[in-house]
Amino acid sequence: MAITDPQAIKYCNEVVRPLSEKIRALKAEIDASRVAYDGGIGDHFWGHGGEAIEDGREAEGVSRLTGNDVLAWNSLVNYDLKAVLDATGTPATVQSVGGNVTVAKPCVRALEAR
């Protein structure tokens, strides 16, 4: 029997589908970040962990990052989070506590490259 409850349908259309598109886009951005980091940008932070990133944004109320902040961020995003998103070996599926979850299936829009 089909699910026809309007609240369930609204949840799918307003939560499941948009959030799936965001997760799919996040995975694409993380993949691009990893390519850039491994392509050489990461070399700028190794051996300079305690040094501040001089981006001149303190006047805007932006916190000052250090090389260690970037190294820790890279470890979290490009390794830990990426591992969760890649757990099954396919970009369209994400491993979860309850098993494999297809992220691409609920997506309505095409993934846009940035």
C-alpha atoms as one frame of an Amber mdcrd trajectory, in Angstrom:
protein
   0.000   0.000   0.000   1.342   3.426  -0.946   2.103   6.147   1.591  -0.349
   8.953   0.864  -0.284  10.892   4.119   0.253  14.583   3.231   2.637  15.118
   6.171   4.817  12.203   5.051   4.864  13.464   1.482   5.693  16.992   2.668
   8.548  15.614   4.801   9.984  13.770   1.804   9.755  16.813  -0.456  10.867
  19.451   2.047  13.414  17.524   4.132  14.588  14.238   2.598  15.094  15.429
  -0.975  16.748  18.823  -0.222  18.988  17.340   2.483  20.030  14.506   0.159
  21.049  17.085  -2.438  23.112  18.925   0.188  24.840  15.697   1.287  25.622
  14.787  -2.335  26.989  18.300  -2.962  29.005  18.175   0.281  30.610  14.917
  -0.819  31.589  16.488  -4.151  33.111  19.488  -2.337  35.009  17.236   0.062
  36.361  15.230  -2.882  37.565  18.475  -4.504  39.098  19.643  -1.205  41.011
  16.385  -0.879  42.359  16.698  -4.430  43.571  20.252  -3.722  45.086  19.294
  -0.365  46.839  16.213  -1.699  47.864  18.161  -4.801  50.222  20.328  -2.788
  48.320  22.937  -0.784  48.661  20.754   2.312  52.433  21.137   2.138  52.048
  24.779   3.233  50.759  23.729   6.667  53.090  20.867   7.591  55.961  22.065
   9.769  54.139  25.364  10.398  51.438  24.101  12.742  51.682  26.797  15.375
  51.956  29.646  12.922  48.966  31.894  12.257  47.318  32.219   8.863  47.660
  35.926   8.072  44.458  36.632   6.175  43.844  40.036   7.786  40.268  39.234
   8.741  40.384  39.933  12.485  38.735  43.350  11.930  35.728  41.461  10.496
  35.454  39.410  13.685  36.822  36.310  11.954  38.910  34.023  14.128  42.563
  33.617  13.274  43.453  30.091  12.138  46.773  28.379  12.652  48.425  25.709
  10.566  47.353  23.192  13.238  43.728  24.295  12.838  43.917  23.579   9.121
  45.681  20.246   9.666  43.010  19.174  12.175  40.233  20.359   9.850  41.773
  18.442   6.983  41.952  15.284   9.060  38.323  15.597  10.113  36.861  16.528
   6.728  39.104  14.881   4.157  39.619  11.647   6.072  37.023  11.011   8.788
  33.957  12.549   7.147  35.025  11.406   3.682  35.389   7.855   5.035  31.785
   7.930   6.236  30.560   9.221   2.884  32.683   6.672   0.980  31.949   3.737
   3.309  30.307   1.604   0.657  32.671   2.599  -2.136  30.063   4.431  -4.182
  29.345   8.170  -4.072  25.594   7.637  -4.241  25.381   5.537  -1.077  26.318
   6.368   2.497  26.873   3.834   5.285  24.673   4.444   8.307  23.951   2.706
  11.587  20.967   0.969  10.007  22.801  -0.081   6.842  23.362   1.486   3.450
  21.391   4.607   2.628  21.025   5.808  -0.922  21.577   9.556  -1.049  21.327
  10.072  -4.805  17.911   8.466  -5.262  15.920  11.206  -3.491  17.781  13.941
  -5.391  15.688  15.847  -7.901  18.223  18.306  -9.325  21.417  17.529 -11.157
  24.604  17.981  -9.177  26.152  21.330 -10.080  29.923  21.564 -10.235  31.477
  24.530  -8.441
